[in-house]
């Protein structure tokens, strides 16, 4: 209950800040558990390794990152996630994870603006998780600065 409340409030505060960044400064951060457990591709090393077979949402996220020109990283744990968020080139983040990881990540990377998107766990925790691509795209668009629009 607290975790959901915290994520809603954190997202609302980020939205109220009206953060707008160029695509090269936005990070799309994904958990490794989103990758299909039967996949042999190493997307943690580089999301470009994803073959977009459709068995998981990693391919959809790869396509969104390409569409908007944002950096997308799949991480296996909180320490790597915090390192990616704290990079100098990262000015804002769209993070996908479970509530527990989102709360910990937002707190660990304050004051960097983070929009948190809860994943779904149809196969249980930390295995073959999913996310609504429309929700992620909405979060990306809300943080991007579009000088041509």
ROVEXNU-426118 format. One line per 3 residues: number of its first residue (from 1); their letters; for each residue y, x, z of N, C-alpha, C. Coordinates in Angstrom, 2 decimals, m for minus. Example, Ala and Ser with C-alpha at 12.3 -4.5 7.8 and 13.67 -1.06 7.14 Angstrom:
BEGIN
1> AS> m5.69/13.19/7.80/m4.50/12.30/7.80/m3.30/13.20/7.80 ~ m2.25/12.85/7.08/m1.06/13.67/7.14/0.03/12.90/7.87
***
This chain:
BEGIN
1> XXX> m1.19/0.82/0.00/0.00/0.00/0.00/1.26/0.87/0.00 ~ 1.30/1.86/0.90/2.46/2.74/0.96/2.62/3.52/m0.34 ~ 1.52/3.99/m0.90/1.58/4.81/m2.11/2.20/4.03/m3.28
4> XXX> 1.77/2.79/m3.45/2.32/1.96/m4.53/3.81/1.73/m4.31 ~ 4.19/1.45/m3.07/5.60/1.23/m2.73/6.42/2.49/m3.03 ~ 5.90/3.64/m2.60/6.60/4.90/m2.81/6.81/5.17/m4.30
7> XXX> 5.78/4.94/m5.10/5.88/5.19/m6.54/6.92/4.25/m7.18 ~ 6.89/2.98/m6.81/7.89/2.03/m7.34/9.30/2.46/m6.97 ~ 9.51/2.86/m5.72/10.85/3.27/m5.26/11.28/4.57/m5.95
10> XXX> 10.37/5.51/m6.06/10.69/6.78/m6.71/11.07/6.54/m8.17 ~ 10.30/5.71/m8.88/10.61/5.40/m10.27/11.95/4.69/m10.39 ~ 12.23/3.79/m9.46/13.52/3.07/m9.48/14.68/4.04/m9.25
13> XXX> 14.51/4.98/m8.34/15.56/5.97/m8.09/15.77/6.87/m9.31 ~ 14.69/7.26/m9.95/14.81/8.07/m11.17/15.54/7.28/m12.25 ~ 15.21/6.01/m12.39/15.88/5.17/m13.39/17.37/5.02/m13.07
16> XXX> 17.70/4.86/m11.80/19.10/4.72/m11.40/19.91/5.98/m11.66 ~ 19.24/7.12/m11.66/19.94/8.38/m11.93/20.34/8.49/m13.40 ~ 19.77/7.64/m14.23/20.05/7.62/m15.68/19.87/9.00/m16.31
19> XXX> 18.78/9.63/m15.96/18.45/10.95/m16.50/18.13/10.82/m17.97 ~ 18.73/11.69/m18.77/18.43/11.75/m20.20/18.29/13.22/m20.58 ~ 17.18/13.55/m21.21/16.92/14.94/m21.59/16.52/15.01/m23.05
22> XXX> 16.69/16.18/m23.63/16.21/16.44/m24.99/14.68/16.52/m24.95 ~ 14.01/16.19/m26.04/12.55/16.19/m26.05/11.91/17.50/m25.58 ~ 12.51/18.61/m25.93/11.92/19.90/m25.54/11.98/20.16/m24.03
25> XXX> 12.72/19.33/m23.31/12.83/19.50/m21.85/12.07/18.43/m21.07 ~ 11.32/17.59/m21.78/10.52/16.55/m21.12/9.05/16.97/m21.14 ~ 8.43/16.85/m20.00/7.01/17.19/m19.85/6.20/15.92/m19.63
28> XXX> 5.15/15.74/m20.42/4.17/14.69/m20.20/2.98/15.35/m19.53 ~ 2.75/14.99/m18.28/1.75/15.64/m17.45/0.56/14.71/m17.24 ~ m0.63/15.17/m17.61/m1.84/14.35/m17.57/m2.90/14.98/m16.68
31> XXX> m3.72/14.14/m16.02/m4.82/14.68/m15.21/m6.05/14.96/m16.08 ~ m6.80/15.97/m15.72/m8.00/16.32/m16.48/m9.04/15.21/m16.46 ~ m9.02/14.35/m15.44/m10.00/13.27/m15.34/m9.80/12.21/m16.41
34> XXX> m8.71/12.28/m17.16/m8.49/11.34/m18.25/m9.38/11.69/m19.45 ~ m9.78/12.93/m19.56/m10.65/13.34/m20.67/m12.05/12.76/m20.47 ~ m12.64/12.28/m21.55/m13.99/11.74/m21.50/m14.94/12.79/m20.94
37> XXX> m15.74/12.40/m19.97/m16.61/13.36/m19.27/m17.66/14.00/m20.17 ~ m17.96/13.39/m21.31/m18.93/13.97/m22.23/m18.31/14.86/m23.30 ~ m17.02/15.10/m23.21/m16.31/15.88/m24.24/m16.48/17.38/m24.02
40> XXX> m16.70/18.10/m25.10/m16.86/19.55/m25.03/m15.57/20.31/m25.28 ~ m14.49/19.60/m25.65/m13.22/20.26/m25.97/m12.50/20.68/m24.69 ~ m11.87/21.84/m24.73/m11.13/22.33/m23.57/m9.65/21.95/m23.72
43> XXX> m9.31/20.73/m23.30/m7.93/20.29/m23.43/m7.04/20.81/m22.30 ~ m7.64/21.32/m21.23/m6.83/21.92/m20.16/m6.19/23.21/m20.64 ~ m6.89/23.92/m21.49/m6.34/25.15/m22.06/m5.21/24.83/m23.03
46> XXX> m5.42/23.81/m23.86/m4.42/23.41/m24.85/m4.76/22.03/m25.36 ~ m3.85/21.09/m25.23/m4.11/19.72/m25.67/m4.34/19.65/m27.18 ~ m3.91/20.66/m27.90/m4.16/20.71/m29.34/m5.66/20.75/m29.64
49> XXX> m6.47/21.15/m28.66/m7.92/21.18/m28.83/m8.53/19.79/m28.91 ~ m7.79/18.77/m28.51/m8.28/17.39/m28.56/m8.50/16.99/m30.02 ~ m9.68/16.46/m30.31/m10.03/16.03/m31.67/m9.66/14.57/m31.93
52> XXX> m9.08/13.90/m30.94/m8.64/12.51/m31.03/m9.77/11.60/m31.53 ~ m10.93/11.71/m30.88/m12.11/10.93/m31.27/m12.02/9.47/m30.84 ~ m11.14/9.17/m29.89/m10.98/7.80/m29.43/m11.81/7.43/m28.21
55> XXX> m12.57/8.36/m27.67/m13.40/8.05/m26.51/m12.62/8.10/m25.19 ~ m11.41/8.62/m25.25/m10.55/8.64/m24.07/m9.09/8.53/m24.52 ~ m8.18/8.48/m23.59/m6.76/8.32/m23.90/m6.03/9.64/m24.14
58> XXX> m6.70/10.76/m24.02/m6.04/12.04/m24.25/m5.49/12.11/m25.68 ~ m6.25/11.62/m26.63/m5.79/11.62/m28.02/m4.55/10.78/m28.21 ~ m4.49/9.63/m27.53/m3.29/8.78/m27.60/m2.08/9.50/m27.02
61> XXX> m2.29/10.21/m25.92/m1.20/10.94/m25.28/m0.74/12.10/m26.15 ~ m1.70/12.76/m26.82/m1.38/13.84/m27.75/m0.50/13.29/m28.88 ~ m0.86/12.12/m29.38/m0.09/11.49/m30.47/1.31/11.11/m29.99
64> XXX> 1.44/10.59/m28.78/2.77/10.25/m28.24/3.63/11.51/m28.09 ~ 3.02/12.57/m27.58/3.77/13.83/m27.42/4.27/14.32/m28.77 ~ 3.44/14.23/m29.78/3.85/14.66/m31.12/4.94/13.74/m31.68
67> XXX> 4.79/12.46/m31.48/5.76/11.49/m31.99/7.16/11.75/m31.45 ~ 7.25/12.10/m30.16/8.56/12.30/m29.54/8.95/13.76/m29.38 ~ 8.06/14.67/m29.71/8.38/16.10/m29.63/8.45/16.62/m28.22
70> XXX> 7.66/16.02/m27.31/7.66/16.48/m25.91/6.45/17.36/m25.65 ~ 6.56/18.17/m24.64/5.44/19.04/m24.25/4.46/18.23/m23.43 ~ 3.18/18.38/m23.72/2.13/17.65/m23.01/1.11/18.64/m22.47
73> XXX> 0.80/18.50/m21.19/m0.12/19.41/m20.53/m1.15/18.61/m19.74 ~ m2.41/19.02/m19.84/m3.49/18.45/m19.04/m3.79/19.44/m17.94 ~ m3.73/18.98/m16.69/m3.95/19.88/m15.55/m5.16/19.45/m14.75
76> XXX> m5.76/20.44/m14.11/m6.94/20.19/m13.31/m6.67/20.05/m11.83 ~ m5.43/20.23/m11.43/m5.14/20.13/m10.01/m3.66/20.16/m9.71 ~ m3.33/19.88/m8.48/m1.94/19.79/m8.04/m1.15/21.07/m8.16
79> XXX> m1.76/22.20/m7.88/m1.04/23.47/m7.94/m0.55/23.76/m9.35 ~ m1.42/23.57/m10.32/m1.01/23.80/m11.72/0.04/22.78/m12.15 ~ m0.10/21.56/m11.70/0.88/20.52/m12.04/2.26/20.91/m11.52
82> XXX> 2.33/21.35/m10.29/3.61/21.76/m9.69/4.19/22.94/m10.46 ~ 3.36/23.90/m10.84/3.83/25.05/m11.63/4.46/24.59/m12.94 ~ 3.81/23.66/m13.62/4.34/23.16/m14.90/5.66/22.42/m14.71
85> XXX> 5.75/21.63/m13.66/6.98/20.87/m13.41/8.13/21.80/m13.03 ~ 7.83/22.85/m12.31/8.88/23.76/m11.85/9.35/24.76/m12.91 ~ 8.72/24.74/m14.07/9.18/25.63/m15.14/10.65/25.36/m15.43
88> XXX> 11.36/26.41/m15.75/12.79/26.29/m16.03/13.08/25.36/m17.20 ~ 12.20/25.33/m18.17/12.42/24.50/m19.36/12.14/23.01/m19.12 ~ 11.51/22.69/m17.99/11.20/21.29/m17.67/12.35/20.69/m16.88
91> XXX> 13.01/19.68/m17.48/14.13/19.02/m16.81/13.76/17.64/m16.29 ~ 12.71/17.04/m16.83/12.23/15.73/m16.39/10.75/15.61/m16.75 ~ 10.07/14.68/m16.06/8.62/14.58/m16.19/8.18/13.12/m16.26
94> XXX> 7.21/12.86/m17.12/6.43/11.63/m17.08/5.05/12.08/m16.63 ~ 4.64/11.63/m15.45/3.38/12.06/m14.86/2.40/10.90/m14.79 ~ 1.18/11.15/m15.25/0.10/10.17/m15.18/m0.92/10.70/m14.19
97> XXX> m1.30/9.87/m13.23/m2.31/10.26/m12.25/m2.61/9.07/m11.35 ~ m3.49/9.29/m10.38/m3.75/8.27/m9.36/m2.59/8.29/m8.36 ~ m2.50/7.25/m7.57/m1.39/7.12/m6.63/m1.29/8.31/m5.68
100> XXX> m2.42/8.76/m5.18/m2.42/9.89/m4.22/m1.78/11.14/m4.84 ~ m2.21/11.48/m6.06/m1.68/12.66/m6.73/m0.21/12.48/m7.13 ~ 0.16/11.27/m7.53/1.55/11.02/m7.91/2.49/11.20/m6.72
103> XXX> 2.12/10.63/m5.58/2.97/10.76/m4.39/3.11/12.24/m4.02 ~ 2.00/12.96/m3.95/2.05/14.38/m3.60/2.88/15.16/m4.60 ~ 2.72/14.87/m5.89/3.45/15.59/m6.92/4.94/15.33/m6.89
106> XXX> 5.33/14.08/m6.72/6.76/13.74/m6.64/7.40/14.46/m5.46 ~ 6.74/14.42/m4.31/7.29/15.08/m3.12/7.36/16.59/m3.29 ~ 6.36/17.18/m3.94/6.30/18.63/m4.10/7.33/19.16/m5.10
109> XXX> 7.84/18.30/m5.97/8.73/18.78/m7.03/10.15/18.23/m6.93 ~ 10.47/17.61/m5.81/11.85/17.15/m5.61/12.81/18.31/m5.79 ~ 13.97/18.14/m6.37/14.61/16.91/m6.81/14.42/16.63/m8.31
112> XXX> 13.45/17.26/m8.94/13.24/17.05/m10.37/12.89/15.59/m10.63 ~ 13.51/14.97/m11.65/13.23/13.57/m11.94/11.83/13.38/m12.54 ~ 11.07/12.48/m11.91/9.71/12.20/m12.34/9.54/10.69/m12.46
115> XXX> 9.03/10.25/m13.60/8.58/8.87/m13.73/7.06/8.90/m13.62 ~ 6.54/8.19/m12.64/5.12/8.19/m12.35/4.45/6.97/m12.97 ~ 3.34/7.21/m13.66/2.56/6.14/m14.28/1.15/6.19/m13.69
118> XXX> 0.77/5.11/m13.01/m0.57/5.05/m12.42/m1.63/4.98/m13.50 ~ m2.72/5.72/m13.28/m3.84/5.60/m14.19/m4.78/4.51/m13.68 ~ m5.71/4.11/m14.51/m6.74/3.17/m14.10/m8.04/3.94/m13.98
121> XXX> m8.93/3.46/m13.12/m10.15/4.19/m12.83/m11.39/3.31/m13.01 ~ m11.70/2.98/m14.26/m12.84/2.08/m14.51/m14.19/2.68/m14.12 ~ m14.29/3.99/m14.05/m15.56/4.66/m13.70/m15.50/5.28/m12.31
124> XXX> m14.52/4.88/m11.51/m14.35/5.47/m10.19/m13.31/6.57/m10.23 ~ m13.06/7.13/m9.08/m12.03/8.17/m8.95/m12.42/9.45/m9.69 ~ m11.44/10.05/m10.33/m11.56/11.39/m10.92/m12.59/11.51/m12.04
127> XXX> m12.89/10.41/m12.73/m13.85/10.49/m13.84/m13.51/9.44/m14.88 ~ m13.28/9.88/m16.10/m13.03/8.98/m17.22/m11.94/7.95/m16.92 ~ m10.83/8.44/m16.38/m9.72/7.54/m16.08/m8.97/7.20/m17.36
130> XXX> m8.09/6.22/m17.28/m7.37/5.77/m18.45/m5.93/5.45/m18.08 ~ m5.14/5.11/m19.08/m3.75/4.73/m18.86/m3.32/3.87/m20.04 ~ m2.35/3.02/m19.80/m1.80/2.17/m20.86/m0.80/3.00/m21.67
133> XXX> m1.11/3.29/m22.95/m0.20/4.10/m23.76/1.20/3.50/m23.89 ~ 1.29/2.18/m23.90/2.61/1.54/m24.00/3.47/1.83/m22.77 ~ 2.83/1.86/m21.61/3.55/2.17/m20.38/4.06/3.61/m20.40
136> XXX> 3.23/4.52/m20.88/3.63/5.93/m20.98/4.76/6.08/m22.00 ~ 4.63/5.42/m23.14/5.68/5.50/m24.15/7.01/4.95/m23.63 ~ 6.96/3.88/m22.90/8.18/3.30/m22.30/8.84/4.31/m21.36
139> XXX> 8.04/4.98/m20.55/8.57/5.99/m19.63/9.19/7.16/m20.41 ~ 8.52/7.61/m21.45/9.04/8.71/m22.27/10.39/8.32/m22.86 ~ 10.43/7.16/m23.48/11.66/6.70/m24.14/12.82/6.55/m23.15
142> XXX> 12.51/6.14/m21.93/13.58/5.94/m20.95/14.22/7.25/m20.50 ~ 13.52/8.36/m20.65/14.05/9.66/m20.22/14.64/10.48/m21.36 ~ 14.34/10.11/m22.59/14.80/10.91/m23.71/16.22/10.56/m24.14
145> XXX> 16.94/11.59/m24.50/18.27/11.47/m25.06/18.10/11.42/m26.57 ~ 18.55/10.33/m27.18/18.46/10.16/m28.63/19.86/10.17/m29.22 ~ 20.38/11.31/m29.62/21.74/11.37/m30.15/21.89/10.66/m31.49
148> XX> 20.78/10.41/m32.16/20.83/9.83/m33.49/20.71/8.31/m33.45 ~ 20.59/7.71/m32.28/20.47/6.25/m32.18/21.81/5.63/m31.84
***
